[in-house]
Every structure is written in C-alpha cells, then in structure tokens.
Amino acid sequence: MKTLKCISPATASRPGPGPAKEEFPMCRLHLFAVTVLSLLVALAAVPVRAEESKDASKPAAPSLSDVLAASGITLAGYADLSYEHLDGEGLFVSGAPTRTFDDRKDSFSLHQLAVAIAYQPKQGFGAVVNLIAGQDPDVFAPYDINPGAHSKFDLPQAYVQYASGAWTVIAGRYVTLAGSESIDPRSNTNFSRSILFGNAIPFAHTGVRATYAASDQLSLVFGVNNGWDDLRDTNSAKTAELAVLYTPIKAVSVTAQGYFGKERVGGLVGFGPEGMRKLVDIVATWSVTDAFSLGLNYDWARQEGTANTGLTAANADTARWNGVAAYVNYQFSDQWRVAARAEYFDDQDGYRTGIVQKWKEGTVTVGYAPTKSVELRLEARADKSDGNVFLQSFATDPVTGALTDTSDHQTSIALEALYKF
C-alpha cells in the first residue's frame, strides 16, 4: 500500500512501492531464483550419453512426471524475472501506483516463482493449489493480509472441486473471471499488465463457483464470494458472480461476466461506509489464423455510497470508471512473435487512481523463445493522461511543499525472462 499523500481504494487494494512500504531484501530472492533456475536447467539438460550407456535390457525407473501423470496429477510452474526502467517514480501525484507489477524505476525484479499442483478428474473430487513467491504476491495478496503485505508469498488459487456430468463446482480461493489478462504471465502476450487489470477489476475471490457446460459452445457460471480480493470478508455482505462463456466457432470466443455486491467504500478495510459495487466485464478473442489473433476487453463499473468520504471529486455519491483494451498478437515463427496493446481508462470521479483523469497507454512487446521452456520479452510502453499526474521525482516547492516535477506522460522499457517447467 502506498502511503504518500492520500489513500484511494485503488491503492488500498493495489499496494505499491511507496517510500513508507517495508522493503524485502530482493537480492536474496534474486539469488534464490538464479539458484532454482540453474538447478532446473541442469536437470533438464542431463547428458544423453548417460542414458545411452545404460543397459537397454534393464527397464528404466519411472520419472516423477510419469508417476504423477499415471495418478492424474499435474505439476507445473514458472519463474518470471525482469529488468525494468521507468522514466518516473511509478506513482501518480495522489500516491497511487501507475503500474500493477512493473513499478520499479530501475531494477532487476523477481516477479514470480510459481508452482501449481492439480488433480482435476472429469468426475468426482479434485483440488488445485497454486503457490507463488516473489515481488508480485504483495500486490495481489487478499484482505486482511493487504493492505501492507510484505511476505512475498501468496496462494492466488487453493480450492477443492467436484465434477459430475455437465456441472463443476469449486470452493476456496480462485482467480477472477474478469479481464483479458491474468496473474500468470504465461497466459499474457505482454510483459506489463494492462490498466484495466490493475485498476478496473479484482484479482481473486474466496467463495463457491459453479460452472454448467450447457453444450460444447456455451457454459454458464454462478457464484457467491466474499467480495473483491477478500480472503476474510470486510463486511457481512456477499458478492454474486455471474458469467456466460460462448464459443460459436473454434476460432472465436466471447465471455461476459458480472460482479454485484456491497463492498467497503474505503477498499480493503474492515470499517467505514459500504455501498453496492457493480462490474460488467466483456472479453472477446478471435484467432484469425493459427499465427494471428485479436482481442478486446471492455469494463464498466460503479461504486455507490462514496458521498462525504473524500474519495471522489465533487463529493460524488456514486464513483464511476470504465475502459477498453485492444490486443494484437502475431506469431512469425515457432521462436518469434510480436504483440501490441492499446487501451483507454476513464476514472470519472478519481476513485480508482486518486485523480479524475482519462488515461491511455500503448505497448509493443517482442517475444523470442529459444526453447519451448524459455521466452524472452522486450517491451516498450508509453502512458498518457489528460493532466500532469505522473510523478517524475519527489522534488517539492521549498515554500509550499507541493510536488513540482510532474508530467502528463510516462514511458518504460523492460526485458523479461520467463522460464516454464
């Protein structure tokens, strides 16, 4: 949680790298990540000659993956590291972060070191556990770990499931249905997360979710949970989750999901006024060819009960925000691809970023995969607002103490290394 000048619900639920935040000795995490990666690479590169020298008449012992596969258990993971450069402090003048995860000015970062183990039979009981260590978990950790998380560890998913026929029910903690992007970097085409991912929607929920597969093309989702990013609920009310997933043809999918329930107006806090929060999220994807794909994401949201809280401009009774993001990805070959994203976010009452603004960004990412297990991503991004809201430095006026080094734009470059195992 950033504690510079003011606190908005966005900052309460999206902790950032503000000066008051307790820092973790990242050098240890970097060393740990390098060690783990070295071991994984070494294990993956056992000399073939050693295998060839074995007596072919002796049956080979089953590997761990063979044993797990025979049991119906999957085990997978990844390591996500980067170097990122921002031309500012990564903050708005309100103190809210301008990025979700890549918020370091000039830094090597261990974003995530993740392992997921799952047993998900088509019929009967199963379970999923997803453990993540690194810099990013302090951002998406739930209430009441956040605000102020500094453990560098979280379980964004840990649930049991039961499947029977067309129905699948899960109970526990699981990621949100909203948005085109996810916590898991493997499913994203860009390195940095979108404005919508960090400011328009929740990260995860704790509750119960039921999915009904009406046909191969249509699925319906119903759920009830503790609310936005709550492990322990901030109030006694619950949030309803509804979704329709439609795939008319193999190359096209459209999903519409909504979240409706009373939330604390102040964000991840257990006190203060409450009001109905509504979110409608629509995601459409089109695989034009095997190499070329398009995507679109739209969000519309409201938070009621914000009057007399000081959290909105003009003391609005209802805070409003909406935005749209468009995606393009082209795979030149098995190794090379390029992805682009353009988006627009309207924080109409300043509730999500602490500032009334219209915020735009454009991102271009080049991906290179030397092996199936490794992808390197080089990214350039430019953000633009309709006001001088990006904090370039902490320089202040010697008389008034007001911040003086601000800008209406922010740029960044980053190099990401993603290892999948």
Buried (B, 14 or more C-beta within 10 A) or exposed (E): BBBBBBBBBBBBBBBBBBEEBEEBEBEEBBEBBEEBBEEBBEEEEEEEEEEEEEEEEEEEEEEEEEEBEEEEBBEEBBBBBBBBBBBBBBBBBBBBBBBBBBBBBEBBBBBBBBBBBBBBEEEEEBBBBBBBBBBBBBBBBBBBBBBBBBEBBBBBBBBBBBBEEEEBBBBBBBBBBBBBBBBBBEEBBBBBBBBBBBBBBBBBBBBBBBBBBEEEEEBBBBBBBBBBBBBEBBBEBBBEBBBBBBBEEEEBBBBBBBBBBBBBBBBBBEEBBBBBBBBBBBBBBBBEEEEEBBBBBBBBBBBBBBBEBEBBBEEBBBBBBBBBBBBBBBBEEEEEBBBBBBBBBBBBBBBBBBBBBBBBBEBBBBBEBEEEBBBEBBBBBBBBBEBBBBBBEEEEEEEEEEBEBBBEBBBBEBBBBBBBB
